[in-house]
């Protein structure tokens, strides 16, 4: 066990090191000169040279890399060019919003996906099994941003059931006192039910969008694990004793099938953290994903303008 943990830890360090190296050298491979960008389009040669010294671009590439790694080790991610605040502070403010959205979506996906997988495993190759697999495949095949736009069009513009996509709360709602950063939990802790229901209304569509993406892998993993366990010797023995169908299914079969399902849930959670980038942008959700897009798009546009790229 200790050897396995050490091997996994070394592998994780190798991945982190690779990400750091690739990130550094890719940013240096961009065609535009950052000093020209920061000095402005009308910047003089002297201003550009001074900016290169200020940014440390006058040093050698290896020196810049070691300075970059040292800043990361110290937890210094610099200041955001979009907000002007330290990046760590911005991430700390926005991370609870992304986590609340992701955890809610994962809970919705588990509530739907696990029973669907169990029902499909009980009656394999039946019309119910085919229907569940078809619906799950449909949900994972549609891009999340398109699904979000479609749900927003139907439930907000056509039916008028959903509130406008203005973030975590509507225009007239006041955020609850900060405890955990999760508006649902903080509003309950403060006893503010109006804010709680307002937060649920804003959270419903983006969480549903992500949940539809996550239902398919959870349903498939549950179905495969349950089919394998239901064909095992101990389940056949439990049926022959005989134990009740519910006890055999939900205690013996489901209990032994949950290990691969829990592994899949962990993988799906990581997928949702990446998939919520565009979902946050579609619904105006103030999370880490929308923060990354807001910081990236203006810089790409300005660098392209400076370097005259098309």
N, C-alpha and C positions, 0 to 999 in steps of 0.2 A: 504494500500500500504506500509506504513512504517513497519507494522508488517510482511508483506511478505518479504520485503527487509532484515529485521533483522533476520528472520528465515533462509533465504538463506545464509546470511553472517555467521551465527552460524554453519550452515551445512558445508560451505566451510572451516571454521576454523577446524571443526572436521575432515574433510578429510585430510587437510594439517598435522594436528597433528598425524593422523594415519599413513600417509606416512613417517613422520619423525621417529616415533617409530619403524615401521616395517623395515625401511632402516637401522637404527642403529643396531637393534638386529640381523638382518639377516647377516650383515657384521661380527658381533661378533660370529655368529654361524658357520662360515666357518671353515673347519678342519685345515687349515694351520695357523701357527703363523705369524702375520705380522712382528714381530721383527726378526724372522729367515729369512724371505724374504728380508728385508731391510739390514740385516747384511751380506747377501750373503750365498751361500751354504757352503763356507769354513769359516764362521764366528765362532769365539771362543765363549765360554760361557760368557766371560766377555763382548765381543762386543754385544752379544745378550741382555744381561742384561742392558747394557748402552742404547741400542736402545729402549728397553721397557720403560726405564725412559724417554727418549727423546720423545717418542710417547705418553706418558701418560698412557701406558698400565699397569703400576704398581699400578695404583689407582683402587678403587672399581668401579664396573660396573655403579652404579648410578652416581658417580662422573664424570666418563667418559661421561655419557649421558648428564649431565647438561653442561659440557664443550662444548660438541658437539652442543647443542641447543644454547648456548650463542654465539658460533662462527657463527652459521647460522643467528642469529638475528643481528649480527654485519656485515653481508654480507661477512664473511670470509669463502670461500669454499676451502681454502688451495691451494696448488700448484699441477699442473698436473705432474704425474710421467712420462708421455710420452714426453711432451714438456718442462717441467721445468718452465713454466710460471704460474702466478696466473690463477686459473680456470675462474674467472670472466672476466679477460682480453681475454682469449681464446674464451669464449662464446660471448663476445661483438664483436669480430672480425668475428665469424662464423655465428652468428644469422642472419645478413642480407642475407646471401646466402641461408639459409633455408627458410626464409620468402619470398624471391623473388621466389624461386622454388614453394613453397606452394601456394602463391597467384596467380601465373601464372597458375598453374594446376587447381586451383579452378575456375578461370575465364574461362579457356577452357572448364571445365566440365559444367559450367553454360551456356555457349554459345551453347553447344550441348544438355545438359540435359533438360533445360527449354523448348525450342521449341519442343523437342521430346515428353516430357510429355504433352504439349498442344495438339500436333497432335494426340497422343494416346487417349486423353480425348474427342476430338471432334468426333472421330470415334471409340468408345469402341467396343472391341471384333471383330474388323475388322482384315484383314491381316496385315495392317500397325501397329495396336496396338500389335498384337502378335509378329511381327518382332522387334519392338522397345523393348518390354520386353525381348525377347530372346537375343538380342544384349547386353542389359544392364546387364542381368544376366550373360552372358558370360564374360563381362568385370570385374564384381565384384567377379566372382568365381575363376579367375586365380590369383595366388599370384603375388604381385607387382614385386618382384625381378625376377620371371620367365618371366613376361611380359616385364620387362626391358631388360633382356638378349635376349629375342626373337626379340624385336625391334632393339636392338643393332646388333644382328647377321644379320638381314635382311637389315637394312638401312646403316650400316657401313661396315660389312664384305662382304656382297653379292652385294648390289647395289652401295656402295661407295658414297652415297648421304650425309651422316652425317659425321661430323668431329670426330676425335678420342675422346674417353671419358677421357679427361684430365682436367676436372674441369670446371670453369666458363668461361675461355678463352683459346684459343689455345696457342701453344708454343711461337708464334711470336707476339702475341697481348699484348699490354700494358694496365693495368687497368686504368680506367678513374680517374680523381681527386675525392677524397672521399668527398661526400656531404651527401648522404643518405645511402650509402652502397649497394644500388641496382644498378648493373652495367647498366641496361637498362636506368634507369632514369638519373644516373650520366653522362653516355655517351651522352645523349641528351642535358643535361644541359651544357656540355662542347662543344657541337657541333661536337663531334667525331663520325661520322656516321659509319666509318669502325669498330670501337670498338662496336658500337651498333649492327651491323649486325653479328659481330663475337660472341657477347654475346647471341643473339637470336639463332644462329646456335648451340651453346653449350647447351642452355636451352631447345631446342625443344624436344628432345627425353625424358629426365627425366620428363619434365612437361607433356608430352603426356602420359607417363607411369602412373603417378599419376592421371591424368585426366580420363583415362579409368576406374580407380578404383572408381572415384567419380561420374561418369555419372549415374550409376544405382540408387543410393538413391535419387539424384536430380530429375531424370525422374519419378521415382515412386511417390515421394512426390508431384510433380507438377501434375501428372495424377490424383492421388486420390483427391487432393484439387480442381482441375478444375471440375472433375465429380460431386463432391458434390455441388459446386457453380452453375454449369450449370443446376442442377435440382432444384434450389431454386426458390422461388416465384418471387423475384425481377427480376431475369433474364427472367423468362417467361413473366413478365409484360413488360420488355424492348423489347422483341421480338414481343409482341402483339401491341405495340404502332403504328407503328413499328419503331424501331431504326435500323440503318445499322448493318449488321452482324459483321463488324470489330469493331464498337464502342461497341456493346454488349459484344463481346468476349474479347477485349483487355483493355477496360476501366472498365466495370462493373464486368465481371467475373474474369479476371486476377487480377485486383486490389484487390478484396476481397479474392482471393486464395493465395496471396503472403505472408500472415502472417505465415502460417505453412511452406511454402517454405523457408522463411527467417530463421525460426528456424532450419530447416534441413540444410541449408547452414552453419549456425554456428556450428552444430554438425559435418558436413562433414569436415569443416576446422580443427577441433580438431583431427579428424581421420587422416587427411592427415599429420598433424604434426608428428604423430606417424608412419605412413606408409612410410614416406620419409627416414627413417633410412636406410633400405636396398637399396632403390633406390639411395641414395647418395653414398653408397659404390659401387654399380654396375657401376655408371657413374663417379666415382672419384670426386664427388661434395664436395667441402670443407665446409660443413655445420655442424650443431650441431650433426646430426645423425651419420655421418661418424666419427666425433670427439669422440663420445661415444663408437663406436665400436673399433676405434683405441686404445682407452684407456682401454677398457675392455678385449679384446682378449689376448694381451700380459700378462696382470696381471693374468688372469685365467691360462694361460699356465705355467707361472713361479710358481704360487702357487701350481699347480698340480705337477710340477717337484720337488718343495721343500717337499711337503707332500707325494710324491710317489703315487699320485692318477692316475688311468688309464683313 
